[in-house]
Amino acid sequence: MTAAPTRRRVAARLAAAVTAAVLAAAGCVSLPDSGPVTAADPVPQTGSSVALLAYGPTPDATANQIVQGFLRAVAAGGGDEFAVAREYLAGPAAETWNPRAQVRVYTTRDIAYSQAEDGAVRASAVAEASVDAQGRYTEASPDSVIELDFTLARTAAGQWRIVDLDDGILVSPVVFEAQYDQYQLYFLSPDGEALVPELRWYPDRSASTLIVRHLLDGPSPWLAGGVTTAVPSGTRLAEDTVTVTDGVAVVDLSSETLAAEPAQRALMVAQLQESLRTVPAVQSVDVRVGGTRLPVEAEPPQLLRNPYVTGSPVVVADGQVQRLTGSELTPIAASGTVENPRSPALPYDDTPGRAVVLDGTDRLVRLPSEDDGAALLLTGRDLVPPSVDRHGWVWTTPRVGDGRLRAVQPNGVVTEVDATWLEGAQVLAVRISRDGTRAVVVRKNDDVAHVEVAAVLRDADARPLALGEPVRVGDSLTDAIAATWVDERTVGVLGTSGAEPAVAVHLVTIGGPTDDLPPVADATRLTAATGDRTIIVGTEAGELYERNGLGWTLAASDVRDPAYPG
């Protein structure tokens, strides 16, 4: 989803709401029923906005009305930095309240208000999400509730005002989408060969500055162990803001930047360029130090970013691993030597990996190639479907978690990957991102499903050592059984949610909301090439479905366990 269509859609909704309010205030207005037909653009131009109007307190308003008026002013307060909203505050709170500390987004249901005898007011609403001061988005679990308490007191003039409240703001989804948008900070894989995104949400008017400021701060704690940055330690913005003029973002950095070697400078500039290009208004980036353009002598690096997966998927059919091209099945050479093939996994193009498959439930087997035959790589009780990373390591683990994952190279070298948080869990899926820095894990503890993402920690030779502490994603899901990477920031999850009790594909954005696709009856597996339009789903009955418009169409029968590379 691009930023511009989101803003146009929200602007149109706000325009309609404002127009309706104006018409209602004006009384009866008739529509013309004659004259020429003319064309009109119903959607504001990209970059335009529709501002909600904020009004200050009305005289003799009740405590309840003051809180309601404050929240209405908050919804309209992005343009004036909440100046009108502060008119509802008194005492130290008028100065110390920090609206940018947290954004709480409630669902489309109304806010409920309750009032105590002392005038205190509680506002309650069903939560949809929250965004912290660094722009990190957290989806709310089903039916979680936001409760905000407001302490009020009368002024010397006898008017109610808010004198104590939590930092942050409470807004509806429409207001949030109108004022905030999603942007990406790009860090580097430890080998310096791939860009790794971290999604953040910022107010549109200050996005460029916040992107650079938080990129210089580094990644979030959960991601830090799996990525690196070319920004020298201590580097900060020399000017408080990043200016964007005629499509050029000017980034003026402190003198610590000059400590970077030429190759490091080139990587740092690449991080800044890729991060700022997520702002629609930015076409190029001018990096300076003390007002002077930063010299970059090294060639711009060719960095891997969201690699495009080519080729056709493989499936298991007629007791063999076969490639499915259109409606044609072609056996992979000598794959019939595997007695009971399940859950094949393929390497990415131009990587050192090999195709593998589970033989039954307890044996991981390397498929034969032109150079050598099949080989047993690993045994374990009830192994999860394997995943091949870009370094050639094949990942799996027994379904009953013992706090360790297994990774094995095509030559049979096995390493145990520490993941203590999986001990005692039922592990359903482990999939490694295409940049090799993150793992998505589906697990159950006490029959409660969790979808989590963790950083992959590696040594200097890219051997995996451990998974970092995970961050939970897809909190709106009530169950999950399988997952796959769809692109650099999106995971497709088979599961259920409060909104969709049938098993469906859920597009879980790492650091963003979850979108649901239509359900597929008895779905058990899914895989994707690049993008959600490439998702294919396998069912328990051996049917294969692919995307078709808003729904699914049957692509093949009597096949199972579809797999693209990864």
C-alpha positions as CSV (number, residue, x, y, z in Angstrom):
1,M,0.0,0.0,0.0
2,T,1.5,3.3,-1.0
3,A,1.2,6.4,1.1
4,A,-0.5,8.6,-1.4
5,P,-3.7,6.5,-2.0
6,T,-4.1,6.3,1.8
7,R,-4.0,10.1,2.1
8,R,-6.4,10.5,-0.8
9,R,-8.9,8.0,0.7
10,V,-8.8,9.6,4.1
11,A,-9.0,13.1,2.6
12,A,-12.1,12.1,0.7
13,R,-13.7,10.8,3.8
14,L,-12.9,13.9,5.7
15,A,-14.1,16.1,2.9
16,A,-17.4,14.3,2.8
17,A,-17.8,14.7,6.6
18,V,-17.0,18.4,6.5
19,T,-19.3,19.0,3.6
20,A,-22.1,17.2,5.3
21,A,-21.6,19.4,8.4
22,V,-21.6,22.6,6.4
23,L,-24.8,21.6,4.6
24,A,-26.5,20.7,7.8
25,A,-25.5,24.1,9.3
26,A,-26.7,26.0,6.3
27,G,-30.2,24.4,6.3
28,C,-32.0,23.1,3.2
29,V,-29.8,23.1,0.1
30,S,-31.3,21.9,-3.2
31,L,-29.4,20.0,-5.8
32,P,-29.6,21.2,-9.5
33,D,-31.7,19.0,-11.7
34,S,-30.9,20.6,-15.0
35,G,-28.0,22.1,-16.9
36,P,-24.9,20.6,-18.5
37,V,-23.1,17.5,-17.1
38,T,-19.6,18.5,-16.0
39,A,-16.6,16.5,-14.7
40,A,-15.3,17.0,-11.2
41,D,-12.5,15.5,-9.2
42,P,-14.0,14.0,-6.1
43,V,-10.7,13.4,-4.4
44,P,-8.3,16.2,-3.3
45,Q,-5.0,16.3,-5.0
46,T,-2.1,14.4,-3.4
47,G,-0.5,16.5,-0.7
48,S,-3.7,18.4,-0.1
49,S,-5.5,18.1,3.2
50,V,-8.8,18.7,4.9
51,A,-8.4,20.2,8.3
52,L,-10.9,19.6,11.2
53,L,-11.7,22.7,13.2
54,A,-10.9,22.8,16.9
55,Y,-13.0,24.9,19.3
56,G,-12.1,26.0,22.8
57,P,-14.2,25.4,25.9
58,T,-17.7,26.8,26.1
59,P,-18.8,28.8,29.2
60,D,-20.3,26.8,32.0
61,A,-19.6,23.4,30.3
62,T,-19.9,20.4,32.6
63,A,-16.9,18.2,33.5
64,N,-18.0,15.6,31.0
65,Q,-18.4,18.2,28.2
66,I,-14.9,19.6,28.9
67,V,-13.4,16.1,28.4
68,Q,-15.4,15.5,25.3
69,G,-14.5,18.9,23.9
70,F,-10.8,18.3,24.7
71,L,-10.8,15.0,22.8
72,R,-12.5,16.7,19.8
73,A,-9.8,19.4,19.9
74,V,-7.1,16.7,20.1
75,A,-8.6,15.1,16.9
76,A,-8.2,18.5,15.1
77,G,-5.0,19.5,16.9
78,G,-2.2,18.2,14.7
79,G,-2.2,21.4,12.6
80,D,-1.8,23.9,15.6
81,E,0.3,21.5,17.7
82,F,-2.7,21.1,20.1
83,A,-2.9,24.8,21.1
84,V,-6.7,24.8,21.3
85,A,-6.6,21.4,23.1
86,R,-4.5,23.1,25.8
87,E,-7.2,25.6,26.4
88,Y,-9.1,22.8,28.2
89,L,-6.2,22.3,30.6
90,A,-5.2,24.3,33.7
91,G,-2.3,24.4,36.1
92,P,1.0,22.6,35.4
93,A,-0.8,20.2,33.0
94,A,-1.3,23.0,30.5
95,E,2.5,23.1,30.1
96,T,3.7,19.6,30.9
97,W,1.2,17.5,28.9
98,N,3.0,15.8,26.0
99,P,0.6,14.9,23.2
100,R,3.3,13.2,21.1
101,A,4.3,10.7,23.9
102,Q,1.8,8.2,22.6
103,V,-1.0,7.9,20.1
104,R,-3.9,5.6,21.2
105,V,-6.2,4.6,18.4
106,Y,-9.7,3.3,19.2
107,T,-12.0,1.4,17.0
108,T,-15.0,2.9,15.2
109,R,-17.2,2.3,18.3
110,D,-18.0,5.3,20.4
111,I,-16.1,6.5,23.4
112,A,-17.9,5.9,26.7
113,Y,-17.7,8.4,29.5
114,S,-18.3,8.0,33.2
115,Q,-18.0,10.6,36.0
116,A,-17.2,10.3,39.7
117,E,-18.7,12.6,42.3
118,D,-15.5,14.6,42.6
119,G,-15.7,15.6,38.9
120,A,-13.1,13.1,37.7
121,V,-14.0,11.7,34.2
122,R,-13.0,8.3,32.7
123,A,-13.1,7.9,28.9
124,S,-13.2,4.3,27.8
125,A,-13.0,2.8,24.2
126,V,-12.1,-0.4,22.5
127,A,-8.5,-0.3,21.5
128,E,-7.3,-0.7,17.9
129,A,-3.6,0.2,18.2
130,S,-1.0,2.5,19.8
131,V,2.1,4.3,18.6
132,D,4.9,5.3,20.9
133,A,7.0,8.4,20.8
134,Q,9.5,6.7,18.5
135,G,6.7,5.9,16.0
136,R,6.5,2.2,16.9
137,Y,3.1,0.7,16.2
138,T,1.5,-2.0,18.4
139,E,-1.7,-3.7,17.3
140,A,-4.2,-4.2,20.1
141,S,-5.4,-7.7,21.1
142,P,-9.1,-8.4,20.5
143,D,-11.5,-6.5,22.8
144,S,-8.7,-4.8,24.7
145,V,-9.9,-1.5,26.3
146,I,-8.3,1.9,26.6
147,E,-9.2,3.7,29.8
148,L,-8.1,7.3,30.3
149,D,-8.7,9.2,33.6
150,F,-9.0,13.0,33.7
151,T,-8.9,14.9,36.9
152,L,-10.8,18.2,36.8
153,A,-11.1,21.2,39.0
154,R,-12.9,24.5,38.9
155,T,-11.0,27.7,38.1
156,A,-11.4,30.9,40.0
157,A,-14.2,31.8,37.5
158,G,-16.0,28.6,38.4
159,Q,-15.2,26.8,35.0
160,W,-14.2,23.1,34.9
161,R,-10.7,22.5,33.5
162,I,-8.5,19.4,33.3
163,V,-5.7,19.5,35.8
164,D,-4.3,16.0,35.5
165,L,-4.2,13.6,32.5
166,D,-2.0,11.0,30.8
167,D,0.4,12.1,28.2
168,G,-0.5,11.2,24.6
169,I,-3.7,11.5,22.5
170,L,-6.8,9.4,21.8
171,V,-8.0,9.4,18.2
172,S,-10.2,7.5,15.8
173,P,-8.8,5.5,12.9
174,V,-9.9,8.1,10.4
175,V,-8.1,10.9,12.3
176,F,-5.0,8.7,12.8
177,E,-4.9,7.9,9.0
178,A,-5.3,11.6,8.2
179,Q,-2.5,12.8,10.5
180,Y,0.0,9.9,10.5
181,D,1.5,7.7,7.8
182,Q,3.9,4.8,7.6
183,Y,7.6,5.2,6.8
184,Q,10.6,2.9,6.9
185,L,14.0,3.2,8.5
186,Y,16.6,1.1,6.7
187,F,19.4,-0.6,8.6
188,L,22.0,-3.1,7.3
189,S,22.5,-6.8,7.5
190,P,25.7,-7.6,9.5
191,D,27.5,-8.5,6.2
192,G,26.6,-5.1,4.8
193,E,24.9,-6.7,1.8
194,A,21.2,-6.1,2.5
195,L,18.9,-3.4,3.6
196,V,16.6,-4.2,6.5
197,P,13.5,-2.1,7.1
198,E,11.9,-1.1,10.4
199,L,8.4,0.4,10.0
200,R,7.6,3.6,11.9
201,W,4.5,5.9,12.0
202,Y,5.0,9.7,12.0
203,P,2.9,12.8,11.6
204,D,3.1,13.7,7.9
205,R,4.4,17.3,8.5
206,S,7.4,16.2,10.5
207,A,8.2,12.8,8.9
208,S,11.5,13.7,7.2
209,T,13.0,15.0,10.4
210,L,11.8,12.1,12.6
211,I,13.0,9.5,10.0
212,V,16.6,10.9,10.2
213,R,16.5,11.5,13.9
214,H,15.4,7.9,14.7
215,L,17.7,6.4,12.0
216,L,20.6,8.0,13.8
217,D,19.3,6.6,17.1
218,G,19.5,3.1,15.7
219,P,17.1,0.2,15.5
220,S,14.5,-0.9,18.2
221,P,15.9,-3.2,20.9
222,W,14.3,-6.3,19.5
223,L,16.0,-5.8,16.1
224,A,19.3,-4.5,17.2
225,G,21.1,-7.8,17.5
226,G,20.3,-8.8,13.9
227,V,21.3,-5.6,12.1
228,T,24.0,-3.0,12.0
229,T,24.3,0.6,10.8
230,A,26.9,2.6,9.0
231,V,26.2,5.8,11.0
232,P,29.2,6.6,13.2
233,S,28.5,6.6,17.0
234,G,27.4,10.0,18.3
235,T,26.2,11.3,15.0
236,R,23.2,13.7,15.3
237,L,21.4,16.3,13.3
238,A,23.4,19.6,13.2
239,E,20.1,21.4,12.5
240,D,16.9,20.5,14.3
241,T,15.0,19.8,11.1
242,V,15.4,18.2,7.7
243,T,14.2,20.6,5.1
244,V,12.6,19.4,1.8
245,T,12.7,21.9,-1.1
246,D,11.8,21.0,-4.7
247,G,12.0,17.3,-3.8
248,V,15.5,17.6,-2.3
249,A,15.9,16.6,1.4
250,V,18.8,18.4,3.0
251,V,20.3,16.5,5.9
252,D,22.9,18.4,7.9
253,L,24.8,16.1,10.2
254,S,27.3,16.7,13.1
255,S,31.0,16.4,12.7
256,E,31.1,12.8,14.0
257,T,30.1,11.8,10.5
258,L,33.5,12.6,9.2
259,A,35.0,9.7,11.1
260,A,33.5,7.2,8.7
261,E,35.7,5.6,6.1
262,P,34.7,6.0,2.4
263,A,32.9,2.7,2.1
264,Q,31.1,3.3,5.4
265,R,30.0,6.8,4.2
266,A,28.6,5.2,1.1
267,L,26.6,2.8,3.1
268,M,25.4,5.5,5.5
269,V,24.2,7.7,2.6
270,A,22.4,4.7,1.2
271,Q,20.6,4.2,4.5
272,L,19.5,7.9,4.5
273,Q,18.5,7.8,0.9
274,E,16.4,4.7,1.1
275,S,14.8,5.8,4.4
276,L,13.9,9.3,3.2
277,R,12.6,8.0,-0.1
278,T,9.6,6.5,1.8
279,V,8.5,10.2,2.0
280,P,6.5,10.9,-1.2
281,A,7.8,14.5,-1.4
282,V,11.5,13.4,-1.4
283,Q,13.1,12.7,-4.7
284,S,16.8,13.0,-3.7
285,V,18.9,13.5,-0.5
286,D,21.7,16.0,0.0
287,V,23.9,15.0,3.0
288,R,26.0,17.7,4.5
289,V,28.3,18.3,7.5
290,G,28.3,21.8,8.9
291,G,26.6,23.1,5.8
292,T,29.2,21.5,3.4
293,R,28.2,18.6,1.2
294,L,29.6,15.3,2.6
295,P,32.3,13.9,0.2
296,V,31.5,10.3,-0.8
297,E,34.3,8.8,-2.8
298,A,33.3,5.1,-2.8
299,E,30.9,3.7,-5.4
300,P,27.3,3.5,-4.3
301,P,26.8,0.0,-2.9
302,Q,24.4,-2.4,-4.6
303,L,22.4,-3.5,-1.7
304,L,19.8,-6.4,-1.6
305,R,16.4,-5.0,-0.8
306,N,13.2,-7.1,-0.8
307,P,14.6,-9.5,-3.4
308,Y,12.2,-10.5,-6.2
309,V,11.5,-14.2,-6.1
310,T,11.3,-15.7,-9.6
311,G,10.3,-19.1,-10.9
312,S,7.4,-21.4,-10.2
313,P,6.5,-23.1,-6.9
314,V,7.1,-26.7,-6.1
315,V,4.5,-29.1,-4.6
316,V,4.3,-32.7,-3.5
317,A,2.3,-34.7,-6.0
318,D,2.2,-38.4,-6.8
319,G,4.7,-39.1,-4.1
320,Q,7.3,-36.7,-5.6
321,V,8.5,-33.1,-5.3
322,Q,7.3,-31.5,-8.6
323,R,7.5,-28.0,-10.0
324,L,4.1,-26.5,-10.9
325,T,4.1,-24.3,-13.9
326,G,0.7,-23.2,-14.8
327,S,-1.2,-26.5,-14.7
328,E,1.8,-28.6,-15.7
329,L,3.7,-30.7,-13.1
330,T,7.4,-31.6,-13.7
331,P,9.2,-33.9,-11.3
332,I,12.4,-32.6,-9.8
333,A,15.2,-35.0,-10.8
334,A,15.4,-38.2,-8.7
335,S,13.2,-36.7,-6.0
336,G,11.3,-40.0,-6.1
337,T,14.1,-41.5,-4.0
338,V,12.6,-39.9,-1.0
339,E,10.1,-42.4,0.5
340,N,7.5,-40.0,2.0
341,P,8.2,-36.4,0.8
342,R,6.6,-33.5,2.8
343,S,7.1,-29.8,3.1
344,P,9.8,-29.1,0.5
345,A,12.0,-25.9,0.8
346,L,14.0,-24.2,-1.9
347,P,17.0,-21.9,-1.8
348,Y,16.9,-18.4,-3.4
349,D,18.5,-17.9,-6.8
350,D,22.3,-17.3,-6.8
351,T,22.6,-18.5,-3.1
352,P,24.6,-21.5,-1.8
353,G,21.6,-23.4,-0.5
354,R,20.1,-26.7,-1.7
355,A,16.5,-27.9,-2.1
356,V,15.4,-30.0,0.9
357,V,12.4,-32.0,2.0
358,L,11.0,-33.7,5.0
359,D,10.9,-37.5,4.6
360,G,8.0,-38.4,6.8
361,T,7.9,-36.3,10.0
362,D,11.4,-37.0,11.5
363,R,13.9,-36.8,8.7
364,L,15.3,-33.8,6.9
365,V,16.7,-34.8,3.5
366,R,18.7,-32.9,0.9
367,L,17.3,-33.5,-2.6
368,P,19.7,-34.8,-5.2
369,S,21.3,-32.6,-7.8
370,E,23.3,-33.0,-11.0
371,D,26.5,-33.2,-8.9
372,D,25.5,-35.5,-6.0
373,G,22.7,-37.6,-4.6
374,A,20.2,-37.2,-1.8
375,A,21.6,-37.1,1.8
376,L,20.1,-37.2,5.2
377,L,20.9,-33.9,7.0
378,L,19.0,-34.1,10.3
379,T,16.7,-36.3,12.4
380,G,14.3,-35.1,15.0
381,R,10.9,-35.9,16.4
382,D,8.1,-34.3,14.4
383,L,10.1,-31.5,12.6
384,V,8.5,-28.3,11.5
385,P,8.6,-27.5,7.8
386,P,12.1,-26.3,6.8
387,S,13.1,-22.8,5.7
388,V,16.2,-22.0,3.7
389,D,17.9,-18.6,4.3
390,R,20.0,-16.6,1.8
391,H,23.3,-18.0,3.4
392,G,22.2,-21.6,2.6
393,W,21.3,-22.6,6.2
394,V,18.2,-24.8,6.5
395,W,16.1,-24.1,9.6
396,T,13.8,-26.5,11.4
397,T,13.1,-27.7,14.9
398,P,11.0,-30.4,16.7
399,R,7.5,-29.2,17.3
400,V,7.9,-29.7,21.1
401,G,10.2,-26.7,21.8
402,D,13.3,-27.4,23.8
403,G,14.7,-23.8,23.6
404,R,16.8,-24.5,20.5
405,L,16.3,-24.4,16.8
406,R,18.3,-26.5,14.4
407,A,20.1,-25.0,11.4
408,V,22.0,-27.3,9.0
409,Q,24.1,-26.6,5.9
410,P,23.8,-28.7,2.7
411,N,27.1,-30.5,3.6
412,G,25.4,-31.7,6.9
413,V,27.1,-29.3,9.3
414,V,24.5,-28.7,12.1
415,T,24.3,-25.9,14.6
416,E,21.9,-25.4,17.5
417,V,20.4,-21.9,17.6
418,D,19.5,-20.7,21.1
419,A,15.9,-19.6,21.5
420,T,15.1,-20.1,25.2
421,W,11.7,-18.4,24.9
422,L,10.5,-21.4,22.9
423,E,11.2,-23.9,25.6
424,G,8.0,-25.9,26.4
425,A,6.1,-24.3,23.5
426,Q,4.4,-26.1,20.6
427,V,6.3,-24.7,17.6
428,L,4.2,-24.6,14.4
429,A,6.3,-22.6,12.0
430,V,9.7,-21.0,11.6
431,R,10.4,-18.9,8.5
432,I,13.5,-16.7,7.9
433,S,13.2,-13.4,6.1
434,R,14.7,-12.9,2.7
435,D,17.5,-10.6,4.1
436,G,18.4,-13.3,6.6
437,T,18.1,-11.0,9.7
438,R,14.7,-11.9,11.1
439,A,12.7,-15.0,11.9
440,V,8.9,-15.2,12.2
441,V,7.8,-17.9,14.6
442,V,4.3,-19.3,15.2
443,R,4.0,-21.1,18.5
444,K,1.4,-22.1,21.0
445,N,1.6,-22.1,24.8
446,D,-1.3,-23.5,26.7
447,D,-3.3,-23.5,23.5
448,V,-2.8,-19.8,23.0
449,A,-1.3,-18.9,19.6
450,H,1.5,-16.4,19.3
451,V,3.0,-14.9,16.1
452,E,6.4,-13.4,16.9
453,V,9.3,-11.9,15.1
454,A,12.9,-12.0,16.4
455,A,16.3,-11.0,15.2
456,V,18.7,-13.6,13.9
457,L,22.1,-13.3,15.6
458,R,25.0,-14.6,13.6
459,D,28.8,-14.9,13.8
460,A,31.2,-13.3,11.3
461,D,30.7,-16.3,9.0
462,A,26.9,-15.9,9.0
463,R,26.5,-19.0,11.2
464,P,23.3,-18.5,13.2
465,L,23.9,-18.4,16.9
466,A,20.6,-17.4,18.5
467,L,17.3,-15.6,18.1
468,G,16.9,-12.4,20.1
469,E,14.0,-11.6,22.3
470,P,10.8,-11.6,20.2
471,V,8.2,-9.0,19.6
472,R,4.6,-10.1,19.1
473,V,2.8,-9.1,15.9
474,G,-0.7,-9.8,14.6
475,D,-2.2,-9.3,18.1
476,S,-5.7,-9.2,16.5
477,L,-5.4,-12.9,15.6
478,T,-7.1,-15.5,17.9
479,D,-5.3,-18.5,16.3
480,A,-2.5,-19.2,13.9
481,I,-1.2,-22.4,12.2
482,A,1.3,-21.4,9.5
483,A,3.2,-18.4,8.2
484,T,5.3,-17.2,5.2
485,W,7.2,-14.0,4.3
486,V,5.3,-12.0,1.7
487,D,7.7,-9.1,1.4
488,E,10.4,-7.3,3.4
489,R,7.9,-6.1,6.1
490,T,4.8,-8.4,5.7
491,V,4.1,-11.9,6.9
492,G,1.2,-14.0,5.7
493,V,-0.4,-16.0,8.5
494,L,-3.0,-18.7,8.3
495,G,-5.3,-18.3,11.2
496,T,-8.4,-16.8,12.7
497,S,-9.3,-13.4,14.2
498,G,-12.2,-11.8,16.0
499,A,-13.3,-10.3,12.7
500,E,-12.9,-13.6,10.7
501,P,-13.5,-16.8,12.7
502,A,-12.9,-19.0,9.7
503,V,-9.3,-19.9,8.8
504,A,-8.0,-17.2,6.4
505,V,-4.8,-15.5,5.2
506,H,-4.0,-12.5,7.4
507,L,-1.4,-10.0,6.1
508,V,0.5,-9.0,9.2
509,T,2.6,-5.9,8.8
510,I,5.7,-6.0,11.1
511,G,5.2,-2.7,12.9
512,G,1.7,-2.1,11.4
513,P,-1.9,-3.3,11.2
514,T,-3.2,-6.7,10.1
515,D,-5.4,-7.0,7.0
516,D,-7.6,-10.0,6.3
517,L,-8.0,-11.9,3.0
518,P,-11.1,-14.0,2.3
519,P,-11.1,-17.4,4.0
520,V,-10.1,-20.7,2.3
521,A,-11.9,-23.8,3.6
522,D,-9.6,-26.3,5.3
523,A,-6.4,-24.3,4.5
524,T,-3.2,-25.8,6.0
525,R,-0.2,-24.3,4.1
526,L,0.7,-21.1,2.4
527,T,3.6,-19.6,0.5
528,A,4.4,-16.5,-1.5
529,A,6.9,-15.3,-4.1
530,T,7.0,-11.4,-3.8
531,G,3.9,-9.5,-2.7
532,D,0.4,-10.6,-1.6
533,R,-0.8,-11.2,-5.1
534,T,1.6,-14.2,-5.3
535,I,0.2,-16.0,-2.3
536,I,-0.9,-19.6,-2.9
537,V,-2.7,-21.7,-0.3
538,G,-2.9,-25.4,0.0
539,T,-5.7,-27.3,1.7
540,E,-6.1,-30.5,3.6
541,A,-7.9,-32.1,0.6
542,G,-5.0,-31.4,-1.7
543,E,-6.4,-28.4,-3.5
544,L,-4.2,-25.4,-4.4
545,Y,-5.7,-21.8,-4.5
546,E,-4.2,-18.7,-5.9
547,R,-5.3,-15.0,-5.7
548,N,-7.9,-13.9,-8.2
549,G,-9.2,-10.4,-7.7
550,L,-10.6,-10.1,-4.2
551,G,-10.9,-13.8,-3.7
552,W,-9.3,-17.1,-4.6
553,T,-9.5,-19.5,-7.6
554,L,-8.7,-23.2,-7.7
555,A,-5.3,-23.7,-9.4
556,A,-4.6,-27.4,-9.0
557,S,-5.9,-30.5,-7.3
558,D,-4.2,-33.6,-5.8
559,V,-1.2,-31.6,-4.7
560,R,0.0,-30.4,-1.3
561,D,2.7,-28.5,0.5
562,P,3.3,-25.6,-2.0
563,A,6.6,-23.8,-1.6
564,Y,8.4,-20.9,-3.2
565,P,12.1,-20.3,-2.3
566,G,12.8,-19.4,1.3
